[in-house]
Amino acid sequence: MAIKDKLAGAQRQLKKYAARAGQFRVRESDSGPTASAQTARVSVVIPVFNAMPYLKELLDSLAAQDMDPALFEVVAVDDGSTDDGRKLLDEYAARHPNWRVIHQQNSGWPGKPRNVGINAGTSDYVFFCDADDKLGAEALRRMVAFADRHQVDVLAPKMVGIGGRRVQSSLFTETVPDVPVRKILATLSPQKLIRRELLDSHGFRFPEGKVRLEDGMLLTRCYLASRRNAIAADYDYYFIRTRQDGTNISAQKAAPESYTGSVSEIARIITENHDDADEAELLVLDLYRRKLLRAYVPSRFRQMPAAIRKRWVEAHAGFVDQYIPERLEAQLGFPFRQRSQLVRARDTEGLLKLADTEEALKPTARALPPQLDDESVAFGLRFEPAAEFDSVRVVARGRGTTEARTFDVKRDAGEYRAVLPRTELAGLGNVLVDLFVQLGLGGMEGPPRRILAPGEGLPVQSGGLRVYATVHGNLSLDQRR
């Protein structure tokens, strides 16, 4: 085994030396190999197309990196920009010997320029970023050190949204040196540090041309082939932007058939390359929920023209027929299971009715000042906006536990009033207890949602139980002794 490892290592080194020896200017509009081409640990690959004025902020953040310039290089591939970005890139490359700029005709999508950037270097790692984002000053040094220390093939650094951009903050709550595939597949954006050997040994490259989710296709292949995927949440590594002019590619409208086809391709990659068929099904189910069923968010679906709604449903139904058996669909919660059942039936009108029900189950519940005695905790509930429901329940959950208790809420004289027996609450243990409301309407029950605390009258306590408002203004109980 040791001999095989040595041979494999020698082969990798030979490939690396051969690649370095073969470095050259790929075209006349290429500034050529950087001064750090032979020593760089990481190549930062940037596809650039009309990214002004944001591009300057990215370039400044790269120039400010606290990593030794001999240990990283910047490879910016200008994909036929028609703004001042072309000139700006050349100016920065002239000032920074570890920068390389390659100008090419517009390819229409980021896949080709990213591939050109990969092929232009030989560093141990490749990091992909977009031209309208920026990096924290310690990002490159920290990422490379982390990947070295933990022998990581794919590293997802903590991202922070700017310009109103939403990020999956729940994914970056803690650093995880070895992440299960099911968790890491929640992020398919390209802003990752990837070991070059992983890309080259499998021949992984981005699909070229106008292909939706091309980054997700590459990342999925990498996650499945990687020896170790990781999340680094110890630093604000990457700042991802929503452009004020709305020109992010991800914000552009997608054709139902082509977008669904791209999701189908990712599902195919998962099913054909995962060695556990049962887990592969779950990964595809997660993908389906995140990428397709989100089309039926009420505010979005109801605004679509009727013909477009029908096209989305038809395209998604084809995906369901191929990848989502009914037994798998049963694992989805509200409203995703209901959406999927209606998609399977190709019931566009039913989906519109479901959207109305989803909206009707969204009112915020605010508690009125509670009454606390030795027998119970009681409080009224006011809904904003005011509404009536078939059923209202309060769910009490022990914080940090799996224990919960559910209480039916009665409606009397037009007012909803909850009464929580203290004997039942005591069964949750000596813990903090968070309170939720769950609403039912039309035979459907929405997910539990936090109850807002009243604006006054808290905290109150009696007999070792304290009712209080959390820092976020929610209603909770403290029954620790």
N, C-alpha and C positions, 0 to 999 in steps of 0.2 A: 504493500500500500504506500509506503514511504517513497519507494522508487517511482511509482506512478505519479505521486504528488510532485516530486522533483521534476519529472519529465513534463508534466503539465505546466509547471511554473516556468520551465525553460522555454517551452513553446510560446507561452504568453509573452515572455520577454523578447523573443525573436520577432514576434508579430509587431510588438511595440517599436522595436528598433527599425524594422522594415518600414513601418508607417512613418516614423520620424524622418528616415532617410528619404522617403518619397514625398515629403511635404514640398509644395510648390504653390505658386500663385495659380488659382483655378481659372482665372480670367484676367483680362487687363484691368478691369475695374475692381480688382482685389488688392488690398494693401499688403498682402503677403503674410507669412508666418510671423508671429509676435516674437519679441525678445525673450519671452518666457515659455516659448513653445516646447522647449526641451525639459523644462523644470516644473511646469504648472501642475498642480495637484487637481485643479478644477477649471473647466472651461465654462464660462457663463455665455449661453447661447441666447441671442435675442433676435426674433423676427421683427422687422420694423416696416411699417407701412403707414405713412401719414399720421404720425403719433405726436406731432407738435400740438400744444406746447409742453405736453407731459414728458416727452422724451428727455428734455434737459434735466428734469428732476431725477429721472432714473439714472442718467449718466453721472450726475453729480453724486448720487448715492453709491455708485460703483467706484468712482474716483476716491470716495471717502472711506473705503473699506480698510480696516486695520490689519488686514492680512498682507504679508510681504508680497509686493507686486511680482516677484520672481516665482511665486507659488500659485498664481492664478492668471488667467487670461480672459479677456472679453472678446467674444466673436459676435459682432453685430452683422446681420444679413439684411440689407436694405432691399425689400421686395418691390422695387420700382416706385418708391415714394415720389410724390409730385410737390411736396411742401419743402420747407427749409430743413427738414430732418437730414436729408442727404449731406448737405454742407456741414451741418452740426456734427454728424458722425465723423466726417473726415477731419474736422478740427480737433476733436477729442483724440482720434487715433494718432494725429500728428504730435500731440502733447504727451501721450501715454504709450511707451514702447510695448506694453503688454496688451495693447488693444489691436484688434484686426477688424477691418470693415470690408465686406463683400457686397458689391452692388449687382443686382440682377434684374431682369425683366419681371414685371408683376406676374405672380403665379396664381393670385386670387385667394389664397388661404395660407395659414401659417405652416402647414405640414412641410412643404418643400424647403422654405428658408431654414426651418429647424433642422432638417436633414443635412442641408449644406453646412450648417454650423457644426453638427456632430462630426461630419466627415473631415472638417478642417482642422481638427485637433487630435491630440493623443493623450490628453491628461487622464488621470485615474478616475475622475468623476466629471459628470456633466450636470450643470444646473440650468434649467430652463426658466426664463422669466419673460414677461411681456413688456413692451416698450412704454406702456402708460402707467407702470407700477413703480415701486422703489423698494430698496432693501435697507434693513437696519445696518449700522456701521460695522457690527461684529458678525454679521450673518455668515459670510463665506468661511471665515476662520472657525467659527463654532460648528458649522455643519460638517466640514471636513474632519475636524477633530472628533466629533461625535460618531461619524461613520467609521473612522479608523478604529476608535476605541471599542465599538460594539460590532464591528464587522458587518455593517449594514449595506445592503445592495440598493435599497430605495428608501429615502428619507423624506418624510413630509414635514416641513417646518411650519411653525405656528404662523398663521396668516391673520392680518388685521385689515378690516375693511375701511376704505376711505372714499369720500365722495358719495356716501350713501350705500356703498357696496355691502351686501350681507355675506357673512362667512359662516361656516359651520363651527361656531365657537365651542360647541359641546365636544368636538373632536380634539380640541387643543387644551383640555383642562389639565392634562398631566402628560409628562414625558414617558413614553413606553418604548424601550429598546427593541422589543420583539412583539409586533402587533399581529393579531390574527388577521387572516385575509378578509374575513367578513367585515371587520371594522375598517381596515384601510381602504377597502373598495368604496367607502362612503365618499372619498375624495378622488375624483377623476380629472381634476384640472392639472395642467402640465408643470406647475411650479414645484418641482421635486428635484432633489439631488439623487442622481442615478449613477451607479458604478458603470464605467464605460465597458468593462469586460462583459457585463450582463447584456448590454446592447449589442456588442459586436459578436459575442459567441453564439447568440441566437439569431443574429441578423435582424434585430428589432429596429424598425424605423417608423416614422409617422406616415400614415396614408397621405398621398399627395393629391392635389386638386381640391375642389369644393366638396369636402366630406365633413358632414356634421359629426361632432364628438370624436374627431380623429385623435385628439389627445387621450380620450378615454379608452380608445382601442389599444394604443401603445401602453398606457399605464396598466391596463388589465393584464396584458401579456407579461409585463414586468413583474407585477405583484405575484402572479402565479408561478413564474419561473425563479423568483428571488429566493435566496437562502434566508434572508431576513429583511423584513420591512419594519420601519420604525417611525415614531412620531416624536418630534422635539418641540416641547411646549415651554421651555425654560427662558424664552427670549422672544421679543417681537421681531421675527426674522423678515417677514415679507408683508408689504403693504399693497393690497390689491384694490384697484380703483374702478369705480363706475364713472365713465366719462360724462360730463355735463351735456355733451351734444348727442349722447345716446348712440355713439358709433362703435361701442364694444361689439365684437362679432357675436358674443353670446346673447346680446340684446336684440339681434336682428331676427325677424320673423322666419320661422322654418316651415317648409312644406311638410304636411303630416306624413306623407309616404316616405320621403327621404329621411326625415328625422327618426321615424319608427324603424326604418331599415337600418340606420346606424345603431340604434339600441339593440336590434336583432343581431347585428354583427358582434356586439359586445357579449350578448347572451351566448352566441355560438362559440366565441373564444373561451368563455367560462366552461361551457358544457364539454367542449372537446379537449380542454387542457387541464381541468381539475381532476385529481385522482380519486376524489370522493364524490360519487354521483349524488348522494343525499345532500351534502353541503353545497354542491354546485346548484342544486335546485333552489336552495335558500338564498344563495347569492343572486340568482336570476330574479327571484321574488323581490328582493331588496331593490334591485335595479329597476324592475317594473314599477314598484311603488314610487320610487324617487323620480324617475325619468318620464314615465308615461301617465300614471294616474294623477299626477299634479296638474295635468291639462284640465281637470274637472273641478278645480278650485272655483267656487261659485262666481266670484267677481270676474274671473277670466272666461269661463265657459259661456256664461249668459251673454257676454258682449260679442261673442263670435257670430259672424253671419251664419245662417242656417246651413248653407252648403259646406262651409268650413267645419262646422260641428260634425256633420255627417261624415266628412272625410277623416277626421280624427278618430271617430268611433270605428269606422271600417278598418282603418290601418291598425288600430290597437287590438281590434277583435282578431285580426290575423295573427298578431303576436301571441295573444292569449291561446288561440287554437294550437299554436306550435309549442309554447313554452310553459303555460300555466294550467296544469290540471286542476280540476275542481277541489281535490283534496288539499292542494297547496294553497288555493285561494282562501280556504277556511282559516288559515293562520293570520290573515289580515284583520286589523281592527277597524272600527268605524272611523271615517267613512269609506276607507279604501276597499273593504270587502264588498260593500254595497255598490260602489262605483264599478268594481271589477265584474260583479254579477250582471250588471246592466250592460257593460261593454260586451261581455260574452254573448248576451242576448241581442246585441246590436240595437238597444233600446235608447235612442237619443232623447225621446220625450221623457222617458223614465229618469234619465240623467238630469234633465232640467228640473223635474220635480224634486229629485234628491238634492239638487243645489239649493232649492227653496227651503227644504227641510234643514239642511246644514246651516243656512243663514239664520233660520228661526231658533236654532239650538245654541246660538253664540252669545246671547245677552250676558252681560257681566252681572254677577250676583254680589250685592253688598249687604253685609250684616247690619242690623239695627243694634243699638246698645244691648248687650246681653244681660240676662238675669241669672245669677249663680246662687244655688243653695246646696244643701247636703245631698239632695236627690238628683239634680240634673243641671245641665247648662242649657239655657233656652234663649233663642234669639229669632227675631223676624228676618226675612230676606226680601230685599227690594231689587228688582231687576232693571237694568239700564241697557236698552230701552225697555219699558214696561211690556210684559208679555204673559201669556197663559200657556201652560204645558199640561200634557197628559200625566206626567209624573215628575216629581222633584225629590231627589235624595241627597243627603249629606254623607260624604265619605270621610272618615277620620283615619289618617294614616300615621303610624308611629315613624318618626323621622329616623332614618338609618336602619329601619327594620322592614320586614315584609308583611308585618301585621297591619290589618285594617278592619274597620267596622263600618257598616252601612246603616243609615237611618232614614226611614221614609219621612218626608216633610208633608204636613197637612196644610190644606188651604181652607181658611175660615174667614168668612165675610170679606173675601177678596184679598186676604193677606196670607202669605206663606209663612209658617212658623215652625222652626225646628226645635225639637226637644231631645237632647242627648243624655240618656241615663248615665250617671257617673259609674255605676257598677259595670256597664258595658265598656266605658272608656278605660276603666282600671285594667281591663283585660289586655290593653295594649302595652302595659308595663310602665315603669318609671322613666318615661321618655318625653321629649317634645312631640306634640301631636299637631299635624297640619290638617286643615279642613278644606274640603273641596265640595263643589256642587255638581251633580250629574242630572241632566235634563232629558226627558223623554217626550217624543212627539211623533204621531203618525206611525206608531209601531217601531220607532227607532230611538236609540239612546245614545246621546253624545258622549264624548270623553269627559272624565272628571276635570273641572277647572277650579282654580283657587278662588276662595271666597275673600272678597275685600273686607278689611276691618272697618268698623264705623269711624267716622271722623272724630268722635269724642266718646268719653265714657270708659276708656281703657287706660291702664290695665285694671282688672278686678280680680279678687282672689277670695277663696273660702276653703277651709279644710284641706289645705295642701294643694289645691288646684288654682292655677293662675291663668286667666284669659288675657291675651295681649296681642298687639299688632307687631308684625315683623318689620324689619328695616325696609322691606318692599311694600309695606302697607297691607299685608295679608293677615287673615285671622288664624291664630294658632293657640294651642293650650300648652301649658307647662305643668306636667304632673310628676316632675322629678322630686324625689324625697331625699 
